[in-house]
Amino acid sequence: MKAAELLKISPRSNDTLTMLKAVSTVISNRMSKEAIAHATLQAAKPEGYSIALDDVVLGFDTGDHVTNQAARILRLLHIHDLRELQTKINEAIVVVQSITANPKTDSRLGQVGR
């Protein structure tokens, strides 16, 4: 089937009905509201900007220009990974706060003063 080939679905059986169900599932997943919203959000993100590698502060010197360049690249990649981790942590905090925010109080459980 051409549709299965276009969607890169490997033919595991010669049953046309099974292949159509697989195509339907893949299309439904890729065209869900969440998937479209995610793709739109990714497309709207700015590409970023370029900086010269020599402008990146390394913090140490290895004595070799090529090794320094490689260390700068590794430093930038590490910073990128840390930024992604911080974003995930912030998202987790928001989820927890949405669960715990605005609690209903039970005045029978508390005492004020003595």
HELIX and SHEET records of a PDB file:
HELIX    1   1 LYS A    2  LEU A    6  1                                   5    
HELIX    2   2 THR A   16  ARG A   30  1                                  15    
HELIX    3   3 LYS A   33  ALA A   44  1                                  12    
HELIX    4   4 LEU A   53  ASP A   55  5                                   3    
HELIX    5   5 HIS A   65  THR A  100  1                                  36    
HELIX    6   6 SER A  107  LEU A  109  5                                   3    
END                                                                             
